[in-house]
Amino acid sequence: MLQQLRRVIRRASRRASGGVEQGQAFYDRRYREKADKRLPYHLSHYYALWSVIADRVSGQASVLEVGCGAGQLGTLLRAQGIARYTGFDLSPAAVSIAREQCPGGDFRVADAFETDLFTTIDYDTIICTKVLEHVERDRELIERWPPGVRCVCSVPDFPGKAHVRHFTSADEVTDRYADLFANLVVTTHVRASERAGRFFLLDGTRH
C-alpha cells in the first residue's frame, strides 16, 4: 500500500510543461522553417542521444520509428547497418525531407493513433523519440504497440511549446510507463546543446 501511495504521489508531481498538443500544420511549419531539421545527423544536438539508441539496437534486423521527423535518426540507423527501416510521421513536410536525406529508408505519412503499420509490416524494434511528450494520449499510443516487441523511447525533463508533459526524474518516468513494458530500464542522458536539460531513455519489451 505504501509503495502504491508513493507511485501516486510521484505521478501527481510530474510537471506539466505549459505547452499544448499541436497538429499537422504546426509541425509542417517547423520542418519548413527550422534549418536544424535538415542538418546531417552528426551535427544535430540530438546526436549524442541518437548514438546511444543506435548502439542499443545494433544487430537488430528491422526497425519501425514512430515520429521519424526529417529522417536524421533513420539515416544514422541505416549507416549503422539496420537493413530494414520504416519511419512514419504526421507531417508530410518532415517525410518529404526524410525521403531526400535517407533514400534507402521507407518513409510514410501516418497518424500514430490511426495507422495500421504496427500490425501490417515486419519489424522487431520500435523507436519513439520526441513523441510521447507531445501527445496527451501517450499511454494509449504505447498500448497500440504489439506484445513482444522491443521498444526504445525518449522523454525530456524540460518544457517546450508543444510539450504537454515533462519529467523530473527517471523514477517518474518508470512510474508512468512501467506497467506497459516487461523489464523496463530507464537511463538518464544529458541534453547535448547550449540549453540545459536531460533526456530519459526507456528500453523494454511491450507486455
C-alpha positions as CSV (number, residue, x, y, z in Angstrom):
1,M,0.0,0.0,0.0
2,L,2.8,2.4,0.9
3,Q,4.5,1.7,-2.4
4,Q,1.3,2.4,-4.3
5,L,0.9,5.7,-2.4
6,R,4.4,6.7,-3.4
7,R,3.7,6.0,-7.0
8,V,0.6,8.1,-6.9
9,I,2.5,11.0,-5.3
10,R,5.3,10.8,-7.9
11,R,2.8,10.7,-10.7
12,A,1.0,13.7,-9.3
13,S,4.3,15.6,-9.0
14,R,5.0,15.1,-12.7
15,R,5.4,18.6,-14.1
16,A,3.0,19.9,-16.7
17,S,5.0,21.7,-19.4
18,G,2.7,24.5,-20.2
19,G,2.6,23.5,-23.8
20,V,-0.4,22.2,-25.8
21,E,-0.7,19.3,-28.2
22,Q,-0.2,20.5,-31.7
23,G,-1.5,19.3,-35.1
24,Q,0.0,18.6,-38.5
25,A,0.1,22.3,-39.6
26,F,2.3,23.2,-36.6
27,Y,4.9,20.5,-37.4
28,D,4.8,21.2,-41.2
29,R,5.7,24.8,-40.4
30,R,8.5,23.8,-38.1
31,Y,10.1,21.5,-40.6
32,R,9.9,24.0,-43.4
33,E,11.3,26.9,-41.3
34,K,13.9,25.3,-39.0
35,A,17.3,24.8,-40.6
36,D,18.4,22.3,-38.0
37,K,15.8,19.8,-39.3
38,R,17.9,19.5,-42.5
39,L,21.3,19.1,-40.8
40,P,23.3,15.9,-41.1
41,Y,22.6,13.7,-38.1
42,H,26.1,14.1,-36.7
43,L,25.6,17.9,-36.5
44,S,22.3,17.7,-34.6
45,H,22.1,18.4,-30.9
46,Y,20.3,15.1,-30.6
47,Y,23.3,13.2,-32.0
48,A,24.5,12.1,-28.5
49,L,21.2,10.6,-27.7
50,W,20.7,9.1,-31.2
51,S,24.2,7.5,-30.9
52,V,23.1,5.7,-27.7
53,I,20.0,4.5,-29.4
54,A,21.9,3.3,-32.5
55,D,24.2,1.4,-30.2
56,R,21.3,-0.2,-28.3
57,V,19.6,-1.5,-31.4
58,S,22.8,-2.6,-33.2
59,G,22.3,-6.0,-34.6
60,Q,18.5,-5.7,-34.9
61,A,17.2,-6.8,-38.3
62,S,14.4,-4.2,-38.7
63,V,13.1,-1.0,-37.0
64,L,9.8,0.9,-37.1
65,E,10.3,4.5,-36.0
66,V,7.3,6.4,-34.6
67,G,7.6,10.1,-35.4
68,C,10.6,9.8,-37.7
69,G,10.7,13.6,-38.3
70,A,13.2,14.6,-41.1
71,G,14.8,11.2,-41.1
72,Q,18.1,12.1,-39.3
73,L,17.9,9.2,-36.8
74,G,16.8,6.9,-39.7
75,T,19.8,7.9,-41.7
76,L,22.1,7.1,-38.7
77,L,20.4,3.7,-38.2
78,R,20.8,2.8,-41.8
79,A,24.5,3.8,-41.7
80,Q,24.9,1.6,-38.6
81,G,23.7,-1.4,-40.5
82,I,19.9,-1.6,-39.9
83,A,18.9,-3.4,-43.1
84,R,15.2,-2.7,-43.0
85,Y,14.0,0.7,-41.6
86,T,10.5,2.1,-41.8
87,G,9.6,5.5,-40.3
88,F,6.4,7.5,-40.3
89,D,5.4,10.9,-39.2
90,L,2.2,13.1,-39.0
91,S,4.0,15.8,-41.0
92,P,4.2,15.5,-44.8
93,A,6.8,18.2,-44.8
94,A,9.0,16.1,-42.4
95,V,8.5,13.0,-44.5
96,S,9.5,14.8,-47.7
97,I,12.8,15.9,-46.1
98,A,13.4,12.4,-44.8
99,R,12.9,10.8,-48.2
100,E,15.5,13.2,-49.6
101,Q,18.0,12.7,-46.8
102,C,17.7,8.9,-46.5
103,P,16.7,7.4,-49.8
104,G,17.3,3.9,-48.5
105,G,14.6,4.2,-45.9
106,D,10.9,3.6,-46.2
107,F,9.2,6.8,-45.0
108,R,5.4,7.3,-44.8
109,V,2.9,9.9,-43.7
110,A,0.7,8.5,-41.0
111,D,-1.1,9.3,-37.7
112,A,0.3,7.1,-34.9
113,F,-3.3,6.7,-33.4
114,E,-4.8,5.6,-36.7
115,T,-2.1,3.8,-38.7
116,D,-2.1,0.1,-39.3
117,L,1.7,-0.1,-39.6
118,F,2.0,-1.6,-36.2
119,T,0.3,-4.8,-37.4
120,T,0.9,-4.9,-41.1
121,I,4.7,-4.7,-41.6
122,D,7.5,-6.8,-40.1
123,Y,9.9,-5.3,-37.5
124,D,11.5,-6.3,-34.3
125,T,12.1,-2.9,-32.6
126,I,10.0,0.2,-32.2
127,I,11.9,3.5,-31.7
128,C,9.9,6.5,-30.5
129,T,11.8,9.7,-29.7
130,K,10.4,13.2,-29.2
131,V,6.8,12.0,-29.4
132,L,5.4,10.9,-26.1
133,E,5.9,14.3,-24.5
134,H,3.9,15.8,-27.4
135,V,0.7,13.9,-27.1
136,E,-2.0,13.8,-24.3
137,R,-2.7,10.1,-25.0
138,D,0.8,8.8,-24.6
139,R,-0.1,5.6,-22.8
140,E,-2.9,4.9,-25.4
141,L,-0.3,5.2,-28.1
142,I,2.0,2.7,-26.4
143,E,-0.9,0.3,-25.9
144,R,-1.2,0.1,-29.7
145,W,2.2,-1.5,-30.0
146,P,2.2,-5.3,-30.3
147,P,3.2,-7.5,-27.3
148,G,6.7,-8.9,-27.5
149,V,8.2,-6.0,-29.5
150,R,11.3,-4.3,-28.1
151,C,10.7,-0.5,-27.6
152,V,13.2,2.3,-27.2
153,C,11.7,5.7,-26.4
154,S,12.8,9.0,-25.0
155,V,11.1,11.7,-22.9
156,P,12.6,15.1,-21.7
157,D,13.0,16.8,-18.3
158,F,12.5,20.2,-19.8
159,P,9.4,22.1,-21.1
160,G,8.6,23.0,-24.6
161,K,6.0,24.9,-26.6
162,A,4.5,21.6,-27.8
163,H,5.3,19.5,-24.7
164,V,2.2,18.5,-22.8
165,R,4.4,17.0,-20.1
166,H,8.0,16.5,-18.9
167,F,9.5,14.6,-16.1
168,T,11.7,15.4,-13.1
169,S,13.4,12.1,-12.6
170,A,13.8,8.6,-14.0
171,D,11.6,7.4,-11.2
172,E,8.7,9.5,-12.5
173,V,9.2,8.0,-16.0
174,T,9.2,4.5,-14.5
175,D,6.0,5.2,-12.6
176,R,4.2,6.3,-15.6
177,Y,5.2,3.6,-18.1
178,A,6.5,0.5,-16.2
179,D,3.2,-1.3,-16.3
180,L,3.2,-1.2,-20.1
181,F,6.6,-2.9,-20.5
182,A,8.4,-6.0,-19.3
183,N,11.9,-5.5,-18.0
184,L,11.8,-1.7,-18.4
185,V,15.1,0.1,-17.9
186,V,15.2,3.9,-17.7
187,T,18.5,5.7,-18.1
188,T,19.4,9.5,-17.9
189,H,21.3,11.3,-20.7
190,V,22.5,14.9,-20.7
191,R,21.0,17.1,-23.4
192,A,23.9,18.0,-25.7
193,S,23.0,21.5,-26.6
194,E,23.5,25.1,-25.4
195,R,20.4,24.6,-23.3
196,A,20.4,22.7,-20.0
197,G,18.3,19.6,-19.7
198,R,18.2,15.8,-19.8
199,F,16.6,13.0,-21.7
200,F,15.3,9.8,-20.1
201,L,15.7,6.8,-22.4
202,L,13.2,3.9,-21.9
203,D,14.2,0.4,-23.1
204,G,11.8,-2.5,-22.6
205,T,9.6,-5.1,-24.2
206,R,6.0,-4.4,-24.7
207,H,3.8,-6.5,-22.5
